[in-house]
Amino acid sequence: MSHKLILSIYIVFTALSGANCGLMDIFNMSSDYNLASALDIMFALTRNDIGMVLSGEITTPIEEDVTFWCGNRKSPELIQTFLDDSDVQQKIDFSKPIMLITHGWLDDHALIWIQETAQDAMKFIDTNVCIVGWDQLAKYNYFQAAKENTRLVSDYLTLFVKFLNQQGMSLDNVTLVGHSLGGQICGQVGNNLDGKIAEIYGVDPAGPLFTFPIDSGLKNRLDKGDAQYVQMILTSTNTLGVGKGDGHENFYPNGGNVPQPNCFFPVTSDAEMADQIVCSHLHATSLFRLSLDPSLVFKGKQCFNWMSFNLKACRRNPSDLLGVYNCKLPGDFYLNTLASSPFVKV
């Protein structure tokens, strides 16, 4: 999510505050639909002025709505690659693994963080990278984007992964990375492939409409059954992110709470709190990208909860690293980060 989402949530919560409905009431965990409903109600009233949220039937072909932009260390320029691409062997080095990165709601494949993540992955771990763009489908109202469009994207991405597999890319060499709704898309792809792909990194997977199994279903939300290894990085729990991790390893920087240290500033209104929430939700993308550099170590301590971690009750427990250099230890891991980049606390 980008500055567009900050503007949108500002409008939502400014209006809701005027109706004597506070921001944290919207995130009441008694209902998984509160935030999504609030966003879509307000977008219905304002989208013509904002000009960025769509609704209604999708008529464009799926191959136009979902695109793949691939490169590797030898050819770092990201080139559009197609399902059943006759030139795929020239665009992807099948002797190397592959990482597919998917953005979230209201975002697109050209975002700086996703482009930098792709370049850093090629630089530091010598892997193929494909950015999965679902730019237009991500601009629909949240209900449609979350409940319908994610399935369109994940089904087409599944076909692309199967195509790569047929061309010689083992599923053991496939890693999926997704932020927000992109994290849930990765889970759906993993479920489609019976959990056989190697790794999924859920970068603060989207919470609204995915929090309760009765609403979303295991097949629609990311969990540990979707890959041989699933890591979740949680930085806005119980707000824009899921309430708790359901991966093999779940990392909770600063307890996974809002605001993250780099997002803290005095709050005098719900709109300013919304800025903190969006900033915290985006912070997970920075941590994942920075963790690709092996010199930047984000070490988490396995622990029962955030309070126990702060009380140093888990000092003798094992540690592991946030990101791709992990040891694949099971459990929940807690760590502190600093307020300024590169956020590593020595």
N, C-alpha and C positions, 0 to 999 in steps of 0.2 A: 504494500500500500504506500502511496506517495502523498505529496502535498495536496493532491486532489481530495484524498480521503480526509485529511485534516480539515479542509474547508467544508466538506460535506458534514462531518461530525459536528463541526462548530455550528452549522445551521441547525442540525437536529437538536442538539442539546441546548442551544439558546432558546429555541422554541419551547422545548420541554420544560426548561427552567421557568419560563414565563407561565407555564401551566401548573406550577408548584410540584413538579416532578423532578427530583434530583437525579444527577448522573448515576450515582451508585444504586438508586432504585431501578434504573434501567438494566443494570447488570445483576439484578436479583437472580440468584441461581435457582429459584423455585420455578423459573420458566426459561427454557432454552430459546424461546422465541422473542423475548423482550427487545433485545438490541436489534435483531433483524427486522422485526415489525416496526420499531421506531424509525430505523433508517429508511425503510421502504415507504412508510407513510409520508415522511418528510420529502423524500425524493419525488414522490408522486405530485407533491405540491410545487416543487421547485425545479424539477429537471429541465423544463423548458428554458429557465433562466440560466441554470448552471451549464446545461448543454453537454452533460457527460454520462448520464445514466439512461440506459435503454430498457425497453420492455417489449413483449410481444413475440410473435413467431419469428423464428430464425429461418431465413430463406437462402442464405449463401451456402455454397458447398463447404463441407467440413475441411477439405484440403486447402481452402482459402482462410478458414477461421483458425486452424491450428497449423503452425509452421515450425520447422526445425532448422536451427542455425548451428552448423557444426564446424569444428576445427581441431587441431592438435598442435603439438610443439613444433613440428616441421612446417605446418601450414596454419599459423595462429589466426589468420583472418577467418572470421566465422562466415561460412558460405551456406546458403539455403540448400537443404538436403530434403529429398522427397521420399515418401513411401514408394517402394519399388523403383528407386532411383537407379538408372542404368550406370551412373558414374559414382556409385556409393563407395566403391573400392578405392577411388582416387580421393574422395573427400574424408574418409575415415580410415585410420590405420588399424586394421583388424588384429595386429600383433600386440596392441595395447588395450587396456580396459577403457570403459566409457562412463562418463558422468553426464546425466541429463538433468538440467536445472529448470524448474518451473516457477513462475511468478504467481502473485496472488491477485485478489480482487482490485479492480480499477487500475491495475498496473499493466505494463507491456514489456516486451522482450528487450527493448532498447534502454531500459533503466541502467543508471550508472552502476548500482550495486551488483546487478546480475551480470553485466558485461565485465566488471572487475573480477568478480568471482570466477567467471569462465577463464579469464586470462591468468589469474593466480593458480587455478587448478592445473592448467597446462604447464605453467612455469615450475611449480613446486612438486607435483606428483606425476608428471609425464603421462597424462591421460588424454584420450579424446574427450571433448566436451560438446554437448549439444544443448543450446538454449531452446526451451519449448515455449513458443509464443502462442498465446490465446487472447491476443490483445482486444479484439472486438467482443468476444464472448465474455471477457472479464469486465466489460463496461455495462452489463445488464444489472438490473436491480438485484440486491443481495439474495433474495429468496430464489429467483430464477438462476442466478449464477451458481449458488450453492447446491440447490436441489436438482437442477437439470443440466446446466452447462458443464459442470465439473464431470458429469458422466459422459457427455459428448467428448470432452477433451481426453479423459482417461481411456475411453474405449479406442480412440484414434491413436493415442500414445502407445497403448498396448499393441496395436497392429504394427506400429513402427518398431517397437522392441522385438516383436516376433520376426519382422523382416530382417533386422540386424542379426538376430539369432540364426536365421536361415542362411545369411551371408557368411557366418562363421564366428559371430560374437557370442561366446558362451554367456549364459545367464549368470554364471559365477563371476563374470567380469563387469556386470552392470550395476551402477550405483545411481539412485534417484535422489535428488535434492529438491525440496519444495518449501516455499514460504507461504504461510497463511492458507488460503484455499489451495495453493499449489501443493502444500503438504498433504492435504486430504486427497488431492488428485493422485499423488504418488502412492498413497495407501490403496486407492482403488485399482491402480495399475498392478500393484503387488498382489492384491486379492485376485485380480483377473488371471494372474500368472501363478496362482496357487502357492505364493510365498517362496518361489524358487529363485528370485533374483538375489544378488549378494547383499546389498545394503540400501537402506532408505534413511535419509536424514530429514526429519520433520523440523523445519526452522519456524518455531512458534506456530504450529498448525492452527488454523482457524477454529474458534470455539463455537460461535453462534450457529445453531442448527446441527452441530456435531458433538455436543457435549453429552447428551444422554443416549445410550444405546437404543432405547425404545423409539427415539425419533429418527436417528441416523442409520442405525443398523451397523453391525461390524463390517459388512462389505463396503460401506461407504466412508468409513472413517479410519484413519491410520491407527494401526495397532501392531503389536509384536508378531502377529501371524502373517504379516504382509511381505516379509523378507527374511532371509537367514539372519540378518541383524538389522534392528531398527533403533536409531538414536533420535531422541527428541530434545530440542533446546527450547526451554520455556522461559519467556521474558515478560509475558502479560497475562498470567493465569487468571481465569475467571472473568476476563473482560473480552478483549478481541481474540485471545488465545484460549486453548482448552483449559479445563480446570485442573487436570493432572495428567502426567505423562503415562502412556501405555506402551512404551517401547521396551526393548531389552535394557537399554540404559536411558535414563531421563536426567538431563542436566538442568539445574535450577540456578542460574546466575542470580546472585543477590536474592535468593529465595524464590525466583521466578515472579517477583512481585512488581507492581506498578507503584511509584515510578522507579525505573532503573536509575542508578546514580547519575548517568549522563543526561537524564531526562528530568531531573529534579529542578524545580523553581517554585517560588511562592505561588499558591493558587488562590485566586479570589472569586472564581466563577467556575461553573460546570464546563464552559467552553475551554478554559485553560486546563482543566483536568483532562479534557478530551485530548488536548495536545500532548500531555504526559503519557496517556495511554497509547496513542499512535506512535509516539517516539519510542516507547518501550517495546511495542510490537515489532517495530523495524530494527530495534537494537540487535535482535537475534541474527539478522542477516549480516551485520557487521562482525559479530563474534565468529560466526561460521567462516566468513571470508578471511578474516585475520588468522584464524586457526590453521588455515592451509599453509601458512608460513611456519615451518618447524621451529623457528627461533622464538615464536610467540606461543607460550605454553599456558593454556587455560586448564589448570588442574583442579578437578572436583574431588571432594571427599565423600565416600559412600556414607550415608547417614539416614536416620529415621525421618527427620523433618528439619526445617529451617531453624527452629528453636534449639533443637539438640545440637545442630552444627555450631550455632553461636555460643552455646554453653560448653563447647569442646568435649562433648560426650562421645564423639566418634573418632577421636584422634588416632586410635589404633586400627581403625577400619581401613580397607584398601582405598587407594586413589586411582583415578583414571583421567584421561584427557578428553575434553570436549573436542569434537571434530573427527577427522579421518584417521588420526594417529592413535586411536584408542586401542585398548587391550580387550575390548568386548567383555567386560565384566558386567554381571547383571546388577540391577538395582537403581536407586535414586542417588544422584550426586549433587552436592551443593558447593558453591564457590562464590567468592567476592570478586568483583571487578571494579576498576577505578572509573572516575567520572570523565576522563579524557582519553582520547585514542593514544596508544593501541589498547587501552583498558586492562592490560595485564597487571595483576597485583603480585609482586615478587614476594 
